[in-house]
Amino acid sequence: MVKKNDYGEGQNDPLKPLNIKDKPKRLTAVALKDRTAERDIPQITAAGRGKIAEQILKLAEENGVKIREDSTLAEMLATIEIDSPIPSEAFMAVAEILAYVYRANGQPNPFDAILEELD
């Protein structure tokens, strides 16, 4: 049995919460340049879908760049022009991702230092 939810989308599992979205069928990837050391906003350096997204991910893996999956954020950032700073709506999500990357690399979180300076 297939049920329709409020948005007209099919739902095979009636116990699956409606706020959980299925992964998009087409892969999306976005690369960011961390500019916190320059006290500037992170910048979008590459974005793509499908084969281009696969190439972005492959290059990241080959160069030891940490990858964090967030399909909603990737979809939003992929619509922004390359070399643009991230939009203000994405600040918190991108800060969380950068903090994750710093921890994964065993480096101190630069956001902690910024917060200490504000005290």
DSSP file (Angstrom, degrees, kcal/mol; ACC not computed):
  #  RESIDUE AA STRUCTURE BP1 BP2  ACC     N-H-->O    O-->H-N    N-H-->O    O-->H-N    TCO  KAPPA ALPHA  PHI   PSI    X-CA   Y-CA   Z-CA
    1    1 A M              0   0    0      0, 0.0     2,-0.5     0, 0.0     0, 0.0   0.000 360.0 360.0 360.0 133.7    0.0    0.0    0.0
    2    2 A V        -     0   0    0     11,-0.1     2,-0.3     8,-0.0    10,-0.2  -0.960 360.0-160.9-114.1 125.0    1.3    3.5   -0.9
    3    3 A K  E     -A   11   0A   0      8,-2.2     8,-2.2    -2,-0.5     2,-0.5  -0.744  13.1-132.4-103.0 153.3    0.0    6.5    1.0
    4    4 A K  E     -A   10   0A   0     -2,-0.3     6,-0.2     6,-0.2     2,-0.1  -0.885  20.1-148.1-101.0 133.4    0.2   10.0   -0.1
    5    5 A N    >   -     0   0    0      4,-2.2     3,-2.2    -2,-0.5     6,-0.0  -0.292  40.4 -82.5 -89.6-175.1    1.4   12.6    2.4
    6    6 A D  T 3  S+     0   0    0      1,-0.3    -1,-0.1     2,-0.1    -2,-0.0   0.700 129.2  54.7 -61.5 -18.9    0.3   16.2    2.7
    7    7 A Y  T 3  S-     0   0    0      2,-0.1    -1,-0.3     3,-0.0     3,-0.1   0.341 116.9-109.5 -99.0   6.9    2.7   17.2    0.0
    8    8 A G  S <  S+     0   0    0     -3,-2.2     2,-0.3     1,-0.3    -2,-0.1   0.573  74.0 136.7  80.0   8.4    1.4   14.7   -2.6
    9    9 A E        -     0   0    0      1,-0.1    -4,-2.2     2,-0.0    -1,-0.3  -0.671  59.1-108.9 -90.9 145.0    4.6   12.5   -2.3
   10   10 A G  E     -A    4   0A   0     -2,-0.3     2,-0.4    -6,-0.2    -6,-0.2  -0.389  29.6-164.7 -68.8 147.2    4.3    8.8   -2.1
   11   11 A Q  E     -A    3   0A   0     -8,-2.2    -8,-2.2     1,-0.1     7,-0.0  -0.934  12.9-177.1-137.6 112.7    5.1    7.1    1.2
   12   12 A N  S    S+     0   0    0     -2,-0.4    -1,-0.1   -10,-0.2     3,-0.1   0.825  76.0  55.5 -78.2 -32.5    5.8    3.4    1.3
   13   13 A D    >   -     0   0    0      1,-0.1     3,-1.6   -10,-0.1    -1,-0.2  -0.886  64.3-164.4-107.2 108.2    6.3    3.1    5.0
   14   14 A P  T 3  S+     0   0    0      0, 0.0    -1,-0.1     0, 0.0    -2,-0.0   0.681  90.7  56.8 -66.6 -14.7    3.3    4.5    7.0
   15   15 A L  T 3  S+     0   0    0      2,-0.1     3,-0.0    -3,-0.1    -3,-0.0   0.535  80.4 106.3 -91.6  -6.8    5.5    4.6   10.2
   16   16 A K  S <  S-     0   0    0     -3,-1.6    -3,-0.0     1,-0.1     0, 0.0  -0.585  80.4-112.9 -74.2 127.0    8.2    6.8    8.6
   17   17 A P    >   -     0   0    0      0, 0.0     3,-1.3     0, 0.0    -1,-0.1  -0.297  16.6-131.1 -60.0 143.5    8.0   10.4   10.0
   18   18 A L  T 3  S+     0   0    0      1,-0.3    -2,-0.1    -3,-0.0   -13,-0.0   0.704 102.2  65.3 -70.1 -19.6    6.9   12.9    7.4
   19   19 A N  T 3  S+     0   0    0      2,-0.1     2,-0.6     0, 0.0    -1,-0.3   0.493  81.8  90.3 -84.3  -0.7    9.8   15.3    8.3
   20   20 A I    <   -     0   0    0     -3,-1.3     2,-0.3     0, 0.0    -4,-0.0  -0.853  68.1-154.8 -96.8 120.5   12.4   12.8    7.1
   21   21 A K        -     0   0    0     -2,-0.6     2,-0.1     1,-0.1    -2,-0.1  -0.696  15.9-116.2 -96.2 145.8   13.1   13.4    3.4
   22   22 A D        -     0   0    0     -2,-0.3     3,-0.1     1,-0.1    -1,-0.1  -0.457  42.4 -95.2 -71.4 150.7   14.5   10.8    1.0
   23   23 A K        -     0   0    0     -2,-0.1    -1,-0.1     1,-0.1     4,-0.1  -0.422  48.4-100.3 -65.0 141.0   17.9   11.4   -0.4
   24   24 A P        -     0   0    0      0, 0.0    -1,-0.1     0, 0.0     4,-0.1  -0.321  22.6-130.2 -61.1 146.1   17.7   13.1   -3.8
   25   25 A K  S    S+     0   0    0      1,-0.1     2,-0.6    -3,-0.1    -2,-0.1   0.797  95.3  64.1 -67.7 -27.2   18.2   10.7   -6.6
   26   26 A R  S    S-     0   0    0     23,-0.0    -1,-0.1     1,-0.0     2,-0.0  -0.886  91.2-123.8-104.5 121.3   20.8   13.1   -8.1
   27   27 A L        -     0   0    0     -2,-0.6    23,-2.4    22,-0.1     2,-0.4  -0.317  25.1-165.2 -63.0 138.2   24.0   13.6   -6.1
   28   28 A T  E     -B   49   0B   0     21,-0.2     2,-0.4    25,-0.1    21,-0.2  -0.992   7.4-178.9-126.2 135.9   24.8   17.2   -5.1
   29   29 A A  E     -B   48   0B   0     19,-2.5    19,-2.1    -2,-0.4     2,-0.4  -0.994   6.8-172.4-136.5 143.8   28.2   18.3   -3.8
   30   30 A V  E     -B   47   0B   0     -2,-0.4     2,-0.4    17,-0.2    17,-0.2  -0.999  11.0-151.1-135.1 135.7   29.5   21.7   -2.8
   31   31 A A  E     -B   46   0B   0     15,-3.1    14,-2.8    -2,-0.4    15,-1.3  -0.903  14.4-161.7-107.4 136.0   33.1   22.7   -1.8
   32   32 A L  E     -B   44   0B   0     -2,-0.4     2,-0.6    12,-0.2    12,-0.2  -0.893  13.5-141.5-117.4 146.2   33.7   25.5    0.6
   33   33 A K  E     -B   43   0B   0     10,-3.2    10,-2.1    -2,-0.4     2,-0.6  -0.935  21.5-135.5-104.2 121.6   36.8   27.5    1.3
   34   34 A D        +     0   0    0     -2,-0.6     3,-0.2     8,-0.2     7,-0.1  -0.660  30.7 168.9 -78.1 118.8   37.3   28.2    5.0
   35   35 A R    > > +     0   0    0     -2,-0.6     5,-2.4     5,-0.3     3,-0.7   0.066  40.6 113.2-117.9  23.2   38.3   31.9    5.4
   36   36 A T  G > 5S+     0   0    0      1,-0.2     3,-1.7     3,-0.2    -1,-0.1   0.829  71.4  62.3 -66.5 -30.2   37.9   32.2    9.2
   37   37 A A  G 3 5S+     0   0    0      1,-0.3    -1,-0.2    -3,-0.2    -2,-0.1   0.829 107.1  45.1 -62.8 -29.9   41.6   32.7    9.6
   38   38 A E  G < 5S-     0   0    0     -3,-0.7    -1,-0.3     2,-0.1    -2,-0.2   0.341 118.8-116.3 -91.2   5.8   41.2   35.9    7.5
   39   39 A R  T < 5S+     0   0    0     -3,-1.7     2,-0.3     1,-0.2    -3,-0.2   0.898  76.4 124.8  57.5  42.4   38.1   36.8    9.6
   40   40 A D      < -     0   0    0     -5,-2.4    -5,-0.3     3,-0.0    -1,-0.2  -0.824  68.7 -88.5-127.1 167.4   36.0   36.5    6.5
   41   41 A I        -     0   0    0     -2,-0.3    -8,-0.1     1,-0.1    50,-0.0  -0.515  50.3 -99.4 -77.2 138.6   33.0   34.5    5.5
   42   42 A P        -     0   0    0      0, 0.0    44,-2.3     0, 0.0     2,-0.4  -0.206  42.6-141.1 -54.7 151.8   33.5   31.0    4.0
   43   43 A Q  E     -BC  33  85B   0    -10,-2.1   -10,-3.2    42,-0.2     2,-0.6  -0.904  10.6-118.9-124.4 144.7   33.2   30.9    0.2
   44   44 A I  E     +B   32   0B   0     40,-2.7    39,-3.3    -2,-0.4    40,-0.3  -0.727  33.4 171.0 -81.7 120.4   31.7   28.5   -2.2
   45   45 A T  E     +     0   0B   0    -14,-2.8     2,-0.3    -2,-0.6   -13,-0.2   0.660  63.4   6.7-106.6 -20.2   34.5   27.2   -4.5
   46   46 A A  E     +B   31   0B   0    -15,-1.3   -15,-3.1     2,-0.0    -1,-0.4  -0.975  58.8 171.9-159.2 148.2   32.8   24.5   -6.4
   47   47 A A  E     +B   30   0B   0     -2,-0.3     2,-0.3   -17,-0.2   -17,-0.2  -0.977  12.8 143.6-156.3 146.4   29.3   23.0   -6.8
   48   48 A G  E     -B   29   0B   0    -19,-2.1   -19,-2.5    -2,-0.3     2,-0.3  -0.986  31.4-129.9-173.6 168.4   27.7   20.5   -9.0
   49   49 A R  E >  S-B   28   0B   0     -2,-0.3     3,-1.3   -21,-0.2   -21,-0.2  -0.888  70.3  -7.0-126.2 157.3   25.2   17.7   -9.5
   50   50 A G  T 3> S+     0   0    0    -23,-2.4     4,-2.1    -2,-0.3     5,-0.1  -0.373 133.4   4.7  63.9-127.1   25.4   14.3  -10.9
   51   51 A K  H 3> S+     0   0    0      1,-0.2     4,-2.1     2,-0.2    -1,-0.3   0.858 133.8  53.5 -61.3 -38.0   28.8   13.6  -12.6
   52   52 A I  H <> S+     0   0    0     -3,-1.3     4,-2.4     2,-0.2    -1,-0.2   0.911 107.9  50.7 -65.3 -40.8   30.2   16.9  -11.5
   53   53 A A  H  > S+     0   0    0    -26,-0.3     4,-2.4     1,-0.2    -2,-0.2   0.906 108.6  52.5 -61.6 -41.4   29.3   16.2   -7.9
   54   54 A E  H  X S+     0   0    0     -4,-2.1     4,-2.3     1,-0.2    -1,-0.2   0.896 109.6  49.0 -61.0 -40.0   31.0   12.8   -8.2
   55   55 A Q  H  X S+     0   0    0     -4,-2.1     4,-2.6     2,-0.2    -2,-0.2   0.893 109.5  51.7 -67.0 -40.1   34.2   14.5   -9.5
   56   56 A I  H  X S+     0   0    0     -4,-2.4     4,-2.1     1,-0.2    -2,-0.2   0.936 112.9  45.4 -60.8 -46.2   34.1   17.1   -6.6
   57   57 A L  H  X S+     0   0    0     -4,-2.4     4,-2.5     2,-0.2    -2,-0.2   0.888 111.9  51.8 -65.4 -39.7   33.8   14.2   -4.1
   58   58 A K  H  X S+     0   0    0     -4,-2.3     4,-2.6     2,-0.2    -2,-0.2   0.925 110.5  47.9 -63.1 -44.8   36.6   12.2   -5.8
   59   59 A L  H  X S+     0   0    0     -4,-2.6     4,-1.6     2,-0.2     6,-0.2   0.896 111.3  51.5 -62.8 -40.0   38.9   15.2   -5.7
   60   60 A A  H  <>S+     0   0    0     -4,-2.1     5,-2.9    -5,-0.2     3,-0.3   0.944 112.0  45.8 -62.2 -47.7   38.2   15.8   -2.1
   61   61 A E  H ><5S+     0   0    0     -4,-2.5     3,-1.3     1,-0.2    -2,-0.2   0.911 111.1  52.4 -62.2 -43.3   38.9   12.2   -1.2
   62   62 A E  H 3<5S+     0   0    0     -4,-2.6    -1,-0.2     1,-0.3    -2,-0.2   0.796 113.8  44.4 -63.2 -28.5   42.1   12.1   -3.2
   63   63 A N  T 3<5S-     0   0    0     -4,-1.6    -1,-0.3    -3,-0.3    -2,-0.2   0.256 115.6-111.2-102.6  11.7   43.3   15.2   -1.4
   64   64 A G  T < 5 +     0   0    0     -3,-1.3     2,-0.4     1,-0.2    -3,-0.2   0.726  60.9 157.8  70.2  21.8   42.3   14.2    2.1
   65   65 A V      < -     0   0    0     -5,-2.9    -1,-0.2    -6,-0.2     2,-0.1  -0.672  44.1-118.5 -81.7 129.7   39.6   16.7    2.4
   66   66 A K        -     0   0    0     -2,-0.4     2,-0.4    35,-0.1    35,-0.1  -0.414  26.2-149.6 -69.1 141.7   37.0   15.8    5.0
   67   67 A I        -     0   0    0     -2,-0.1     2,-0.4    34,-0.0    -1,-0.0  -0.940  11.5-170.8-117.3 133.9   33.5   15.3    3.6
   68   68 A R        -     0   0    0     -2,-0.4     2,-0.5     2,-0.1    29,-0.0  -0.991  19.2-134.4-124.7 130.7   30.3   15.9    5.6
   69   69 A E        +     0   0    0     -2,-0.4     2,-0.2   -40,-0.0   -40,-0.1  -0.742  41.8 143.8 -90.9 123.5   26.9   14.9    4.3
   70   70 A D     >  -     0   0    0     -2,-0.5     4,-2.7     1,-0.1     5,-0.2  -0.639  20.6-175.9-153.5  89.4   24.1   17.4    4.6
   71   71 A S  H  > S+     0   0    0      1,-0.2     4,-2.4     2,-0.2     5,-0.2   0.845  82.2  52.9 -63.1 -36.4   21.9   17.1    1.5
   72   72 A T  H  > S+     0   0    0      2,-0.2     4,-1.9     1,-0.2    -1,-0.2   0.940 113.3  43.1 -65.2 -46.1   19.6   20.0    2.4
   73   73 A L  H  > S+     0   0    0      2,-0.2     4,-3.0     1,-0.2     5,-0.3   0.908 113.0  53.0 -65.5 -41.6   22.5   22.4    2.9
   74   74 A A  H  X S+     0   0    0     -4,-2.7     4,-2.1     1,-0.2    -2,-0.2   0.914 108.5  50.1 -60.5 -42.8   24.2   21.2   -0.3
   75   75 A E  H  < S+     0   0    0     -4,-2.4     4,-0.5    -5,-0.2    -1,-0.2   0.914 113.4  45.9 -61.8 -42.3   21.1   21.8   -2.3
   76   76 A M  H >< S+     0   0    0     -4,-1.9     3,-1.1     1,-0.2     4,-0.2   0.939 115.2  45.2 -66.7 -46.5   20.8   25.3   -0.9
   77   77 A L  H >< S+     0   0    0     -4,-3.0     3,-1.5     1,-0.2    -1,-0.2   0.790 101.7  67.3 -69.9 -26.9   24.5   26.2   -1.5
   78   78 A A  T 3< S+     0   0    0     -4,-2.1    -1,-0.2     1,-0.3    -2,-0.2   0.695  94.7  58.7 -66.9 -17.1   24.5   24.7   -5.0
   79   79 A T  T <  S+     0   0    0     -3,-1.1    -1,-0.3    -4,-0.5     2,-0.2   0.580  89.0  92.7 -86.7  -9.4   22.2   27.4   -6.1
   80   80 A I  S <  S-     0   0    0     -3,-1.5     3,-0.1    -4,-0.2     4,-0.1  -0.603  88.2 -99.8 -87.5 145.4   24.7   30.1   -5.1
   81   81 A E    >   -     0   0    0     -2,-0.2     3,-1.4     1,-0.1   -37,-0.2  -0.337  44.7 -98.6 -64.1 141.0   27.2   31.5   -7.6
   82   82 A I  T 3  S+     0   0    0      1,-0.2   -37,-0.2    -4,-0.1    -1,-0.1  -0.275 108.6  25.0 -59.3 146.0   30.7   30.1   -7.4
   83   83 A D  T 3  S+     0   0    0    -39,-3.3    -1,-0.2     1,-0.3   -38,-0.1   0.537  95.5 127.0  71.1  10.9   33.3   32.3   -5.5
   84   84 A S    <   -     0   0    0     -3,-1.4   -40,-2.7   -40,-0.3    -1,-0.3  -0.681  66.8-109.5 -91.4 150.2   30.4   33.9   -3.5
   85   85 A P  B     -C   43   0B   0      0, 0.0   -42,-0.2     0, 0.0    -4,-0.1  -0.416  46.4 -91.8 -68.9 156.3   30.4   34.0    0.2
   86   86 A I        -     0   0    0    -44,-2.3     5,-0.1     1,-0.1     2,-0.1  -0.380  48.5-102.1 -66.8 149.6   27.8   31.7    1.9
   87   87 A P    >   -     0   0    0      0, 0.0     3,-2.0     0, 0.0     4,-0.3  -0.367  27.8-113.0 -71.5 154.6   24.5   33.3    2.5
   88   88 A S  G >  S+     0   0    0      1,-0.3     3,-1.3     2,-0.2     4,-0.4   0.799 114.4  65.9 -59.2 -30.0   23.7   34.4    6.1
   89   89 A E  G 3  S+     0   0    0      1,-0.3    -1,-0.3     2,-0.1     4,-0.3   0.730 102.9  48.4 -63.8 -20.4   21.0   31.8    6.4
   90   90 A A  G <> S+     0   0    0     -3,-2.0     4,-2.7     1,-0.1     5,-0.3   0.432  80.6 101.4 -99.8  -0.7   23.7   29.1    6.1
   91   91 A F  H <> S+     0   0    0     -3,-1.3     4,-2.7    -4,-0.3     5,-0.2   0.919  84.5  42.6 -52.0 -54.0   26.1   30.5    8.7
   92   92 A M  H  > S+     0   0    0     -4,-0.4     4,-2.1     1,-0.2    -1,-0.2   0.909 115.7  48.1 -64.5 -42.9   25.2   28.2   11.6
   93   93 A A  H  > S+     0   0    0     -4,-0.3     4,-1.8     1,-0.2    -1,-0.2   0.914 114.7  45.7 -64.7 -42.3   25.1   25.1    9.4
   94   94 A V  H  X S+     0   0    0     -4,-2.7     4,-2.9     2,-0.2     5,-0.2   0.887 110.0  54.6 -69.0 -38.3   28.4   25.8    7.8
   95   95 A A  H  X S+     0   0    0     -4,-2.7     4,-2.4    -5,-0.3    -1,-0.2   0.899 107.9  50.3 -60.8 -40.2   30.0   26.7   11.2
   96   96 A E  H  X S+     0   0    0     -4,-2.1     4,-2.1     2,-0.2    -1,-0.2   0.905 111.7  47.9 -63.3 -41.3   28.9   23.3   12.5
   97   97 A I  H  X S+     0   0    0     -4,-1.8     4,-2.4     2,-0.2    -2,-0.2   0.921 112.1  48.3 -66.6 -44.1   30.5   21.6    9.4
   98   98 A L  H  X S+     0   0    0     -4,-2.9     4,-2.6     2,-0.2    -2,-0.2   0.895 110.1  52.1 -64.4 -38.8   33.7   23.5    9.7
   99   99 A A  H  X S+     0   0    0     -4,-2.4     4,-2.4    -5,-0.2    -1,-0.2   0.912 109.7  50.3 -61.6 -41.8   33.9   22.7   13.4
  100  100 A Y  H  X S+     0   0    0     -4,-2.1     4,-2.8     2,-0.2    -2,-0.2   0.924 110.4  49.5 -59.8 -45.6   33.4   19.0   12.5
  101  101 A V  H  X S+     0   0    0     -4,-2.4     4,-1.7     2,-0.2    -2,-0.2   0.911 110.2  50.1 -63.4 -43.0   36.2   19.2    9.9
  102  102 A Y  H  <>S+     0   0    0     -4,-2.6     5,-2.8     2,-0.2     4,-0.3   0.931 112.8  46.6 -60.9 -45.0   38.6   20.9   12.4
  103  103 A R  H ><5S+     0   0    0     -4,-2.4     3,-1.5     1,-0.2    -2,-0.2   0.921 110.7  52.6 -62.1 -43.4   37.9   18.2   15.0
  104  104 A A  H 3<5S+     0   0    0     -4,-2.8    -1,-0.2     1,-0.3    -2,-0.2   0.810 111.1  47.5 -63.1 -29.5   38.3   15.4   12.4
  105  105 A N  T 3<5S-     0   0    0     -4,-1.7    -1,-0.3    -5,-0.2    -2,-0.2   0.408 114.8-117.3 -90.6   1.1   41.7   16.9   11.5
  106  106 A G  T < 5S+     0   0    0     -3,-1.5    -3,-0.2    -4,-0.3    -2,-0.1   0.764  70.8 134.4  69.7  24.9   42.8   17.2   15.1
  107  107 A Q      < -     0   0    0     -5,-2.8    -1,-0.2    -6,-0.2    -2,-0.1  -0.739  63.7 -96.2-105.6 154.1   43.0   21.0   14.9
  108  108 A P        -     0   0    0      0, 0.0    -1,-0.1     0, 0.0     3,-0.0  -0.396  43.1-108.1 -66.3 146.5   41.7   23.5   17.4
  109  109 A N    >>  -     0   0    0      1,-0.2     3,-1.1    -2,-0.1     4,-0.9  -0.651  21.6-153.9 -77.0 116.8   38.3   25.0   16.5
  110  110 A P  H 3> S+     0   0    0      0, 0.0     4,-1.7     0, 0.0    -1,-0.2   0.754  91.7  65.9 -65.4 -22.1   38.8   28.6   15.4
  111  111 A F  H 3> S+     0   0    0      1,-0.2     4,-2.1     2,-0.2     5,-0.1   0.814  94.6  58.1 -69.7 -29.0   35.2   29.4   16.4
  112  112 A D  H <> S+     0   0    0     -3,-1.1     4,-2.1     2,-0.2    -1,-0.2   0.914 106.0  49.1 -63.6 -42.2   36.2   28.8   20.1
  113  113 A A  H  X S+     0   0    0     -4,-0.9     4,-1.9     1,-0.2    -2,-0.2   0.887 109.8  51.3 -65.1 -39.3   38.9   31.5   19.8
  114  114 A I  H  X S+     0   0    0     -4,-1.7     4,-1.2     1,-0.2    -1,-0.2   0.908 110.0  49.4 -64.6 -41.5   36.5   33.9   18.3
  115  115 A L  H  X S+     0   0    0     -4,-2.1     4,-0.8     1,-0.2    -2,-0.2   0.879 108.7  53.2 -65.7 -37.3   34.0   33.3   21.1
  116  116 A E  H >< S+     0   0    0     -4,-2.1     3,-0.6     1,-0.2    -1,-0.2   0.880 105.7  54.0 -64.3 -37.6   36.8   33.9   23.7
  117  117 A E  H 3< S+     0   0    0     -4,-1.9    -1,-0.2     1,-0.2    -2,-0.2   0.807 104.4  55.6 -65.8 -28.9   37.7   37.2   22.1
  118  118 A L  H 3<        0   0    0     -4,-1.2    -1,-0.2     1,-0.2    -2,-0.2   0.719 360.0 360.0 -77.0 -20.6   34.0   38.3   22.5
  119  119 A D    <<        0   0    0     -4,-0.8    -1,-0.2    -3,-0.6    -2,-0.1   0.497 360.0 360.0 -67.6 360.0   34.0   37.7   26.2
